[in-house]
Amino acid sequence: MAVMPLFLLVAGSAAVAGVARRTPVPAPLLLVAAGLVASAVPGVPDYTLDPHIVLPLVLPPLLHTAALDSSYLDLRANLRPVALLSVGYVLFATLVVGYAAYLVIPGLPLTAALVLGAVVAPPDAVAATAIARRLGLPHRITTILQGESLVNDATAITAYKVALAAAVGTAATWGDGLKEFALASIGGIGIGVVLMVPLHWLRVRLRESALLENTLSLLIPFVAYAAAEQVGASGVLAVVVVGLYLGHRSWQVDFETRLQEDAVWKVISFLLESAVFALIGLQLPVVLRGLGEFSGPQALGYAAVVFAVVVLARFVWVFPATYLPRFLSARIRTREPGTNWTAPVIVGWAGMRGVVSLAIAFSIPATVPDGGPFPARNLVLFLTFTTVIATLVIQGLTLPVLIRVLRLPGRDAQAETLAEAQAQNEASRAAEEYLDELLQDERNALPGPLSDRLRTVMERRRNAVWERLGAVNEVTGESADETYRRLAREMIDAERRVFVQLRDARQIDDEMLRTLLRRLDLEEAAAYREGAS
């Protein structure tokens, strides 16, 4: 892709994503719509989605960012439902969708139909989790959807490789397929386990240089993915395992590195997610041009059938996967919270497909080893595209409405704030006791005002969360903590203006200005995070 079209794609998608934040429409849906509209505008260049770019260069950083933000403990606590969706459901959908396509589309070989099934099997939960967080869905549902999106790509890619090998005649037994699946899954997890400890060790040893640590952080997902793929294992699983471990151990990394890393990965994730969702819509001309002998109405009929089967298959899997384990195991009924029918309905409807499905579809070879064309490749591309668009638009637009209609219990913000306050109170008391011990040592002697300042800072941190539980200001609607943070920022702004005036008057130079502004920036960030919910 040329530099200018790439720049236009990134800049345009970022602008649309920025606009989406001011509308009730989730950003992924608006980006897809913008891509569809742009694809019909004369002069807009063709953006062919290259799987050799998306899978090794775009997917690893997106997975790594999601894994860093995920909770290893929450995923472990919900391992069974996550595994049933990310592995069981993907394999089930591959078989069901593939067999349905085989029955409906005349002349389509079963092996090629199973390739289609594997391609459209994995939901892309980026949009679903974004909506879930935006509407305050229960924490467990959000965790399950996020966990599913971390692992299901690995299952789908492996199932695709097995189905493709059968379709092109390079493998013909179930044993070959099972070996491929075992190598990909066990190998990917193994590579991740092997890499995660030395990579974390290296990050900790580089704590004197935040720039070096963040440079390493940018390389980690690509290294993990490439190392696993090099031996035929799942790069997706390797990236996820490493990301979960590093996220779980992030507290051991220097604070400056964490601040920089958080900002860097947020920017990367924003740009990549914006670009890939816009790319989905921009594939329309490419897909339509290759449709070939299939007529428009005929192809749309097949697309409607595939979409319906994709949606129904998820519900057919989700409800038994939710209730059968509880019915069969008293241990599960005791350990896990009860659920009603609304939760599996939401999980079932949150099955939107995304860019990974399209990337896999575009990687289908044009010919088989004997030189003949891959059967119905263009139709498979079209059906993948229509399934992705239909799930994103139909399910994505209606998911918020469904959540409101079902009236799922949202996250208990008051209870979460209370738990945060109790944790902060316990930590602050421990810090105060440790400060008393430190001040008894002559090496730590401090003037009274400075030691009092340390205690004041701890007291402020402890009280800040409790104040969010208190009454709000009748005039401004702010809590006492929110008023405190606003006034702190205004005071910092006043100091910042003076520093700039002193620089302009040549009383300080630019280097000193940057030092002073950085100090204020850190104080402002601390004031904001202190009370952010």
Secondary structure as GFF3:
##gff-version 3
##sequence-region A 1 533
A	DSSP	alpha_helix	3	20	.	.	.	ID=ss1
A	DSSP	alpha_helix	27	39	.	.	.	ID=ss2
A	DSSP	alpha_helix	51	53	.	.	.	ID=ss3
A	DSSP	pi_helix	54	58	.	.	.	ID=ss4
A	DSSP	alpha_helix	59	69	.	.	.	ID=ss5
A	DSSP	alpha_helix	72	77	.	.	.	ID=ss6
A	DSSP	alpha_helix	79	83	.	.	.	ID=ss7
A	DSSP	pi_helix	84	89	.	.	.	ID=ss8
A	DSSP	alpha_helix	90	104	.	.	.	ID=ss9
A	DSSP	alpha_helix	110	120	.	.	.	ID=ss10
A	DSSP	alpha_helix	126	135	.	.	.	ID=ss11
A	DSSP	alpha_helix	139	168	.	.	.	ID=ss12
A	DSSP	alpha_helix	174	205	.	.	.	ID=ss13
A	DSSP	alpha_helix	210	230	.	.	.	ID=ss14
A	DSSP	alpha_helix	235	248	.	.	.	ID=ss15
A	DSSP	three_ten_helix	250	252	.	.	.	ID=ss16
A	DSSP	alpha_helix	255	282	.	.	.	ID=ss17
A	DSSP	alpha_helix	284	289	.	.	.	ID=ss18
A	DSSP	alpha_helix	296	328	.	.	.	ID=ss19
A	DSSP	alpha_helix	330	335	.	.	.	ID=ss20
A	DSSP	alpha_helix	342	349	.	.	.	ID=ss21
A	DSSP	alpha_helix	355	362	.	.	.	ID=ss22
A	DSSP	alpha_helix	377	390	.	.	.	ID=ss23
A	DSSP	pi_helix	391	395	.	.	.	ID=ss24
A	DSSP	alpha_helix	396	406	.	.	.	ID=ss25
A	DSSP	alpha_helix	413	439	.	.	.	ID=ss26
A	DSSP	three_ten_helix	442	444	.	.	.	ID=ss27
A	DSSP	alpha_helix	448	467	.	.	.	ID=ss28
A	DSSP	alpha_helix	480	504	.	.	.	ID=ss29
A	DSSP	alpha_helix	510	531	.	.	.	ID=ss30
###
